[in-house]
Amino acid sequence: HLPQNQYGLDANTIMISDAIMDDWEQAGQPSAQSPVAAFDMFLEYQVRTYEPRIQWGISRKAYLYQAQHGYDYKKYARQQSVIAAVNEGRKEDRKVLRHCLDKIGINYLAIRTEFDMDGYLAEISVLPIAHSVSYTLYKVK
């Protein structure tokens, strides 16, 4: 049964957050550690409200910088690569994205399903593990 949605959060938020925590706990991760996930701007703040144990893989400052400066890769360069993938579905250099995911320590990506990222991400061992109404949840293997 789904928990009561007292905050009026988007259904995607609840489905994706629950899938992350279920996978994290089933993998036997230490309870002292929290999963790190990257979301588009829409989901990011909603997830923080619903499931505060999930850490952001993209900082608020990186999102604000990117919104102001575009993809200049001068500041927050690693996070900009991840923003390009999760926020816009850009399919840029896979090896660069994989390096950024590893350096930041991101465990999960939630990306709009319409961006059709499965094949692109599979080549860097980032695989779909769950779906919500509009998003696909990927696990960074």
C-alpha positions in Angstrom: 0.0 0.0 0.0 1.2 3.5 -0.8 1.8 5.9 2.1 -0.6 8.8 2.4 0.6 11.7 0.2 0.1 14.5 2.7 2.4 16.9 0.8 0.6 16.5 -2.6 3.8 15.3 -4.2 4.0 14.1 -7.8 3.4 10.3 -8.1 6.8 10.0 -9.8 8.5 11.3 -6.7 7.0 8.6 -4.5 7.6 5.7 -6.9 11.2 6.7 -7.7 12.1 7.4 -4.1 10.6 4.1 -2.9 12.4 2.2 -5.6 15.8 3.7 -4.7 15.4 2.9 -1.0 14.1 -0.6 -1.7 17.0 -1.3 -4.0 19.5 0.3 -1.6 18.2 -1.8 1.4 18.0 -5.0 -0.6 21.6 -4.6 -1.7 22.5 -4.7 2.0 24.1 -1.2 2.1 25.0 0.0 5.6 22.2 2.0 7.2 24.6 4.7 8.1 25.2 5.4 4.4 22.7 7.0 2.1 22.2 6.5 -1.6 23.3 9.3 -3.9 21.0 10.0 -6.8 20.8 12.6 -9.6 17.4 14.0 -10.7 16.1 16.7 -12.9 15.2 19.9 -11.1 11.5 19.0 -10.9 12.1 15.7 -9.0 15.1 16.9 -6.9 13.2 19.1 -4.5 10.2 16.8 -4.2 12.5 13.8 -3.4 14.1 15.9 -0.6 10.6 16.5 0.9 9.5 12.8 0.6 12.7 10.9 1.4 15.5 12.9 3.0 17.8 9.9 3.3 18.5 10.2 -0.5 21.4 12.6 -1.1 21.6 14.8 -4.2 24.2 14.0 -6.8 23.8 17.5 -8.3 24.0 20.4 -5.9 21.6 23.3 -6.0 24.5 25.6 -6.7 25.5 23.6 -9.7 22.0 23.8 -11.1 21.8 27.5 -10.5 25.3 28.0 -12.1 24.3 25.9 -15.2 21.0 27.8 -15.6 22.9 31.1 -15.6 26.0 30.1 -17.6 24.9 27.2 -19.8 27.2 24.3 -20.3 30.5 26.1 -20.1 32.2 23.3 -18.1 34.3 25.8 -16.2 32.7 25.4 -12.8 30.9 22.3 -11.5 32.1 20.6 -14.7 31.3 17.0 -13.5 27.9 18.0 -12.2 27.2 19.8 -15.5 27.8 16.5 -17.4 25.3 14.8 -15.2 22.8 17.7 -15.5 23.0 17.4 -19.3 22.0 13.7 -19.1 19.3 13.8 -16.4 17.7 17.2 -17.0 17.8 17.3 -20.8 18.5 13.7 -22.0 21.7 14.8 -23.8 23.8 11.9 -25.1 27.3 13.3 -24.9 30.6 11.4 -24.4 29.7 8.3 -22.4 33.2 7.8 -20.9 33.1 11.4 -19.6 29.7 10.8 -18.0 30.8 7.5 -16.5 33.9 9.2 -15.0 31.7 12.0 -13.6 29.3 9.5 -12.0 32.2 7.6 -10.4 34.0 10.7 -9.1 30.8 12.2 -7.6 29.7 8.9 -6.2 26.3 8.7 -7.8 24.4 5.4 -7.3 21.2 6.2 -9.2 19.9 8.4 -12.0 16.2 9.2 -12.6 15.6 10.3 -16.1 12.5 11.1 -18.1 11.6 7.9 -20.0 10.8 10.0 -23.1 14.5 10.8 -23.4 15.2 7.1 -24.4 18.5 6.8 -22.6 18.6 3.0 -22.1 21.0 2.0 -24.9 23.3 5.0 -24.3 23.6 4.3 -20.6 23.8 0.5 -20.9 27.2 1.0 -22.6 28.6 2.4 -19.4 26.9 -0.1 -17.1 24.1 2.2 -16.0 21.0 0.0 -16.2 17.3 0.5 -15.7 15.8 -1.0 -12.6 12.4 0.6 -12.2 9.9 2.8 -13.9 7.4 5.4 -12.7 4.7 7.2 -14.7 7.2 9.4 -16.5 10.7 8.4 -15.3 13.1 5.5 -15.6 15.3 4.8 -12.6 18.8 3.6 -13.5 21.4 2.0 -11.2 25.0 2.8 -11.7 26.7 -0.6 -11.6 
